[in-house]
Amino acid sequence: MGPKRRNMSQPVSTPQAKTTRSNTQPNIDVTFREIALTPVDIDEQVNDCVRYMIFKAGQQLPFRKNELQKHIKGALGKTFDKVIEKVSTILEKVYGFKLILCDSNNKFYILSNNLPYVEEDLEKDEGDDLPEDRRKILLMLVLVHLYMTTGIVTQASLYSFLRSLHIDPERKHDELFGNVKEYLTVTLVKQHYLNIEKIVYHKI
């Protein structure tokens, strides 16, 4: 009877149980990080990624996946794909850019401008088909940039964004938007869409 009691009191392979928990712990952490992102978090990640891509669009360089992940913190696997899908939709519908996956193995993307290029020497009759409220398109682009940018928007930032869409505020777009600079600094200010303030720096 004695040997049987000793066998029943022997501990079950505790080291193996500890090893199993240790091996599965990283997967639990990864799963937790993916689940922790709320819809609000995802929207913030989308906005940050869109701002980053628009800012870098003028450089005409590809965006690598590991580079984008720095601006989509916490988004892994399917969550990352979901964020990129929303980013692609905003870039195309709002900014006129198409996000293209060039290499599925190396995972890098490029931006393609989908907006039609307007030549300066267009004949007047070609502009007859343009909508009368076409300046609303310019207004929408300006308001979207203001909304997507955190903090105060500088004139340089706004002009750089418009130039990335082939809309130069320093040039007159007769057939499309007219005098863009005057529209931004005079018309939109009178309509209370914009408020322009001069920043004065004082030497200490």
LINDA-V662283 format. One record per pair of residues at least 24 apart in sequence whose ideal C-beta (glycine too) atoms are under 6 Angstrom apart, sorted by the first residue. I is the first residue (numbers start at 1). GAP is how many residues later the second one is. If there is no record, write none. Layout:
i = <I:I>
gap = <GAP:GAP>
This chain:
i = <33:34:34:37:37:45:45:45:46:46:46:47:49:50:50:51:57:57:58:62:62:63:64:65:94:118:122:127:138>
gap = <41:42:45:37:42:27:30:38:37:40:41:101:38:37:40:97:54:107:106:46:48:46:44:42:50:58:53:48:39>
